[in-house]
């Protein structure tokens, strides 16, 4: 570690300068979207602290737009996902918006669009770090689980509530949990709906580290800066590789897409395209058939 730091230098711990972003001129109502000036870090915050940062369909729509922007912005290398205030990361779906066929807002049309958000985070080719203070429960617990890394404050509380409030997430909410904490613990967590404190969650493998609440953002930014020192392509391929088996065909598609992306940048890949555009036969003879 010492020699690493001699070569690379200590990771700076100063607070970043956050700049607010909007959605192509439109202000967000349910979230805050920021980028740290000159750092390659984006921060997406659910901004409904009075409802313990529970999400309604509008919240999820805004989150998806912000995650999409962070994905498309090639200066951004890592994304922090968090909740406003110290009482909750997210308390799941806003129960007052739950209707007969899902969560409905202005248009009275039920949906579970948080499932699309889960997939988006999982497939986003940049690390997403959940920064958790307070409750991460119900669908909010699933959201931290689909993130790549979770940094928890010492006041964080984790749990599922579905079987208590008449719902369940039998998708990623079940399968990713089983992967993270193992089949017995996953059954315990879902069947009993107990809440777990940060130190227990760390022991269970639900979170990467626990820090004092007042150090939460400093530590999370430090992890982001450490990731930002490393190769973006290596991290991109590793994220898809780490998800590939569990995500089946879509996992293969993601990692295969990374392969294609890399191939496009080679002379061999360009020879195929150029020969087509130049209306000649491709000449692949100069490219080695590697062992
Ligand atoms: C988080 C808890 C433990 C916090 O307790 P605390 O600190 O005592 O605060 P409260 O006084 O309870 O809350 C403050 C105010 O916030 C409101 N509020 C909190 N959470 C919600 C919520 N989820 N929906 C609506 N309102 C909420 C309180 O009502 C209170 O308001 P006022 O001040 O006006 O009284 C505690 O709040 C708690 O237990 N919350 C509920 C947790 C919960 O059960 N969440 C829903 C679980 N279900 C989902 O998330 C489902 C969504 C989903 O992701 C999904 C995905 C795939 C497939 C299926 C589903 C599905 O299950 O539908």
Boltz pocket constraint, residues with backbone or C-beta under 6 A from the ligand:
constraints:
  - pocket:
      binder: B
      contacts: [[A, 49], [A, 50], [A, 51], [A, 52], [A, 54], [A, 87], [A, 88], [A, 91], [A, 92], [A, 93], [A, 94], [A, 95], [A, 96], [A, 112], [A, 114], [A, 115], [A, 135], [A, 137], [A, 138], [A, 139], [A, 140], [A, 142], [A, 161], [A, 162], [A, 165], [A, 166], [A, 167], [A, 168], [A, 169], [A, 170], [A, 173]]
      max_distance: 6.0
